[in-house]
């Protein structure tokens, strides 16, 4: 980053200096060119005002014409006097006998038509511009003055060594300044990076405040995720170890003929129940792992929520009947955009929990309705959840009553799966519960 900033500052300085040099030369040349044209006008007017040319022309005496401009000592100034028919009467630079007719020259034509004319002709071989100014005199003759000057290209080329020398000196200074300014610019950022964990430390630049807050938030989230993953690994190891230890223990007793004949069925039942619990735990862990990759569940379709809820209730009806629990599913036919399989998984976990943590002869009510949006409600009159732990029930492996959870085969992952599915659907979950009075979970889509 430091190198990029330095190099870009250096490039910007170089472009700015080069542009400035070219611009200054162009502006100076325009000023010089305008001055040349203005000087030519003044020379022509001064010569015209002498009236000497008029008297010579009227008397048709041209012998002393070369003496007309003795007092004009301007270097490079060429003076040409042209008759009405374009014949050159006098030229202080070239023998008139060697000159062609000038009637077709642009500045002469313009002077005849408007009283004055000017033109610039360029010599590519000499890299010079010749500026002409012609004025129509009262007697019909034309007085033309001209001067040669360097072109802007030749001026620029002649100044190239000086420009390069100045550019090198300035670039040398800019090189060190860019490094110094870059260091000064990045120092507060480096300081902020070193003190990212300190919430009191404010960035030196106010523009970096949102960036710093975002980075700190992400940093905290990463730490929390790492801790959560570490806790999850520890919990998985512990949860898997319990049924495996039981299975291994029961199997070892049977292997060593240490189980009475009348208890073999009991031991076999314990092995089967722990194996089922192990399978349920593994399935829930796999489900959670898949839910972490939300891109796999983007295939949302229009779903009739009441039909899905009724299908789930019918599949778990036998579990409710075993505990003499009345399971009902009612409501209005509401349609939402959702992943059907995830909805089934979510409702199954909610209804299974309501059955498992209910009392004999209780009820579980599943209801679908619309209240400023589609709502799914699962309500029971079971053991309920204490107020002080309601915020934790959606954590992985958290159980309100651990002994009862293990007796009912709970893995402690059901509500964690529910929370994941809710987040995938951008829904909101709400828990209402009192100990001994039951529990209601409301999901608003």
Protein Blocks (a to p, Z undefined) as FASTA:
>chain_A
ZZmmmmmmmmmmmmmmmmmmmmmmmmmmmmmmmmmmmmmmmmmmmmmmnommmmmmmnop
aklmmmmmmmpccehiacddddfkopafbdckbcfklpccfklpmklmmmmmnopacddd
ddfklopacdddddddfkopacddddddddfklmmmmmmmmmmmmmmmmmmmmmmmmmmm
mmmmmmmmmmmmmmmmpmklccfblklmmmmmmmmmmmmmmmmmmmmmmmmmmmmmmmmm
mmmmmmmmmmmmmmnopacfklmmmmmmmmmmmmmmmmmmmmmmmmmmmmmmmmlmmmcc
dddfklmmmmmmmmmmmmmmmnopacddedddddddddfklmmmmmmmmmmmmmmmpceh
iacddddddehiacdddddfbebpafklmmmmmpghiafblmlmmmnopahlmmmmmmmm
mmmnopacdddddehiaccddddZZ
